[in-house]
Structure formats: C-alpha cells, structure tokens
Amino acid sequence: MVEVQHLSKTFGADTVVLKDINLHVKKNEVVAILGPSGTGKSTLLRCLNYLCEPTSGIIRVGNVTVDASKHTRREVRNLRRQSAMVFQNYNLFKNKTAKQNVMEALLTVQKKSRSEAEEIALKLLDKVGMLDRKDFYPSKMSGGQQQRVGIARAMAVNSDVLLFDEPTSALDPELVGEVLNTIKTLAEENATMILVTHEVRFARNVASRVIFMEDGQIAADGTPEEIIDHPDNPRLQRFLNFITN
C-alpha cells in the first residue's frame, strides 16, 4: 500500500531531517512510529502526502508514485488523494459545524451532491461518537471531540491510507482515551494506518508493526513484541525506559 525508497529531507543548507528512509507498509497494516522529539517522525508522515516536499526519494501510495527529482503537480495532487491526515491540532474550520467540516472535502474535492455528502458525514460522525454534536462549532467542542471530528473528516475522503500525526499530543490526559478508542475501532476494521505517537501502551496493543526512529533514520522495525517488549537496540531501550517511567 505504501512504499518509500531512499527518502531524504533537508531544510536549508545543512539541516538534515530524514536520511535515506526505506519503508514498506502492507494493506491493512497499522504501523506506529515512535521516537524522541526532533527525529523526523512528523516530517516523514508529512512527506508521504507532500505536505512537506522531500529533497530526494520515491514515494508510492496506492497506485500513485511520485519521484522527488522529477514530478508534476498532477502527480502530487493524485498522491494526496491516496491518503488522509489527522493533525495534532485538529485543523478544523472554525466557522463550520462538525457536520460541515466532514462534508467539506466531499463537496469540494469529490463533487458529491449536498444530500449525499450530508448522509456520509452523519454516518461517520455517528461512527466516531459525535452525531449528537453534529451542529456544534469547534469552539463549543472539547479537544477530544474536535479530534474525533477530524478523524471522521479524514475517513470521509475514503483514502487508501490514514495518517495520524500525534493525534493525542494536544489533548488533556482525560481526553486521550476517547480518541485512542476511536483509532482502535478503525484498526479493528482493517484500515491501513501510519500513526506517529508517544502512546507506547496504545502502540503495543493496536499496531501490527512498530518503527523506532532516531536521528532521521529508522533504527528499529518489527512487531510490538520485538520493539516494545524485547528491544535489543540500546537507544530504544533508553527511550522506552524514559517514556514509560
């Protein structure tokens, strides 16, 4: 479903954020990406749909391939349609209700009729437990509720892959569970997901694969048992000890 070949990203003249990343994600896999801050996790996720343009490398999502050295706007546009992003800070339209936020891409990108878009939006809001808040504006919703609307919005475009960029990092601790439960439901329905998270226990319970990044590189890649329960990388061991204590 996702293939990354020799992906690198440099900001400015000498700030190397990603170094020769190679990654394959199969259909229905749930891949959690762990690692210290500043190791390139979010940059990697944003490169997958060209919200951040790679310096070099090839990315394939679904049936669309983009080469950083020679690509067109149409290729990038097509690549973006293969995935949907759930952001740290929700990124909802402040002047639109929950229902309108979910409907927006259905109307403007997929050109669905208003009645069809509304039907899909209501089903998805019900799925994430937000149907009773369908007419609420973001200012009237908690962070957890806004993030669940963000997940419904990402699901609405029916992309091949869902990308989650630390979806609970901006939430108060008591709101984290409702968002993680929503993501867990998607995982149980065999959605293909790549999730940047600091929630190690959640990654252990939900992910089929866990990747540990360090210094812009993939330092470890394996099952949750291999990476979290029995880590053999000293840097990974220190990271897990720090984050779980």
SULZI-V931161 format. One record per pair of residues at least 12 apart in sequence whose C-alpha atoms are under 10 Angstrom apart, sorted by the first residue. I is the first residue (numbers start at 1). J is the second residue. Records with the same first field share a line. If there is no record, write none. Layout:
I->J  J
//
This chain:
1->24  25  26  27  28  29  60  61  62  63  64  82  160  161  192
2->23  24  25  26  27  48  59  60  61  62  63  64  65  82  83  160  161  192  194
3->22  23  24  25  26  48  58  59  60  61  62  65
4->20  21  22  23  24  25  44  47  48  57  58  59  60  61  65  66
5->20  21  22  23  24  56  57  58  59  60  67
6->18  19  20  21  22  23  56  57  58  59
7->19  20  21  22  23  44  47  48  54  55  56  57  58  59  67  68  217
8->20  21  22  44  47  53  54  55  56  57  58  68  216  217
9->21  40  43  44  47  52  53  54  55  56  57  216
10->53  54  55  56
11->54  55
16->40  55  215  216
17->38  39  40  41  43  44  215  216  217
18->39  40  41  43  44  54  55  56  213  214  215  216  217  218
19->40  56  215  216  217  218
20->56  57  216  217  218
21->44  57  58  216  217  218
22->57  58  59  217  218
23->59  211  218  221
24->60  61
25->61  161  192  193  194  209
26->192  193
27->62  160  161  190  191  192  193
28->160  161  187  188  189  190  191  192  193  208
29->161  187  190  191  192  193  194  207  208  209
30->161  162  184  186  187  188  190  191  192  193  194  195  203  206  207  208  209  210
31->163  192  193  194  195  196  203  206  207  208  209  210  211  221  222  223  224
32->164  193  194  195  196  197  198  199  200  202  203  204  206  207  208  209  210  211  212  221  224
33->45  164  165  166  194  195  196  197  198  200  203  207  209  210  211  212  213  218  221
34->166  195  196  197  198  199  200  203  210  211  212  213  214  218  220  227  236  239  240
35->196  197  198  211  212  213  214  215  216  218  219  235  236  239  240  243
36->198  212  213  214  215  236  239  240  243
37->198  213  214  215
38->213  214  215  216
39->212  213  214  215  216  217  218
40->213  214  215  216  217  218
41->165  166  195  196  197  211  212  213  214  215  216  217  218
42->87  88  164  165  166  195  196  197
43->165  216
44->165  196  216  217
45->85  163  164  165  194  195  196
46->85  163  164  165
47->59
48->60  61  66  79  80  82  83  85  163
49->61  66  76  77  78  79  80  81  82  83  84  85  163
50->66  68  76  77  79  80
51->76  80  85
53->68  76
54->67  68  69
55->67  68  69
56->68  69  70
57->69
58->70  71
59->79
60->79  82
61->78  79  80  81  82  83  160  161
62->79  81  82  83  159  160  161
63->78  79  82  160
64->76  77  78  79  80  81  82
65->78  79
66->78  79
80->159
81->109  157  158  159  160  161
82->157  158  159  160  161  162
83->154  155  157  158  159  160  161  162  163  192  193
84->151  153  154  155  156  157  158  159  160  161  162  163  164  193
85->150  151  153  154  155  159  161  162  163  164  165  167  194  195
86->147  148  149  150  151  152  153  154  155  162  163  164  165  166  167  195
87->147  150  151  154  163  164  165  166  167  168  169  170
88->147  150  164  165  166  167  168  169  170  171  196
89->143  146  147  150  165  166  167  168  169  170  171
90->138  143  144  145  146  147  148  149  150  151  167  168  170
91->138  146  147  150
92->137  138  146  147  149  150  153
93->137  138
94->137  138  139
95->137  138  139
96->135  136  137  138
97->133  134  135  136  137  138  139  140  149
98->121  122  125  130  131  132  133  134  135  136  137  138  141  145  146  148  149  150  152  153
99->117  118  119  120  121  122  124  125  130  131  133  134  135  136  137  149  152  153
100->117  118  121  122  134  135  136  137  153
101->121  134  137  138  149  150  152  153
102->117  118  120  121  122  124  125  134  149  150  151  152  153  154  155  156  157
103->115  116  117  118  119  120  121  122  152  153  156  157
104->117  118  121  153  156  157
105->117  153  154  156  157
106->118  120  121  153  156  157  158
109->157
110->157
117->156
120->152  155  156  157
121->134  149  152  153  155  156
122->134  152
123->152  156
124->148  149  151  152  153  154  155  156
125->148  149  150  151  152  153  156
126->152
127->148  152  182  185  186
128->145  147  148  149  150  151  152  178  179  181  182  183  185  186
129->145  148  149  152  178  182
130->145  146  148  149  152
131->149
133->145  146  149
134->149
142->171  172  175
143->168  170  171  172  175  176  179
144->167  168  170  171  172  173  174  175  176  177  178  179  180
145->175  178  179
146->179
147->167  168  170  171  175  176  178  179  182
148->167  178  179  180  181  182  183
149->179
150->167
151->163  164  167  179  182  183  186
152->182
155->186  191
159->191  192
160->191  192  193
161->191  192  193  194
162->186  191  192  193  194  195
163->192  193  194  195  196
164->183  193  194  195  196  197
165->194  195  196  197
166->195  196  197  198  199
167->179  180  183  195  196  197  198
168->180  196  197  198  199
169->197  198  199
176->199
177->202
180->199  202  206
181->202
183->195  202  206
184->202  203  205  206  207
185->206
186->206
187->206  207  208
188->206
193->207
194->207  209  210
195->207  210  211
196->210  211
198->243  244
199->243  244
200->224  228  240  243  244
201->224  228  244
203->224  228
204->223  224  225  227  228  229
205->224  225
206->224
207->223  224
208->222  223  224  225
209->221  222  223  224  225  226  227
210->222  223  224  225  226  227  228
211->223  224  227  228
212->227  228  233  235  236  239
213->236
214->235  236
219->233  235  236
220->232  233  235  236
227->240
228->240
//
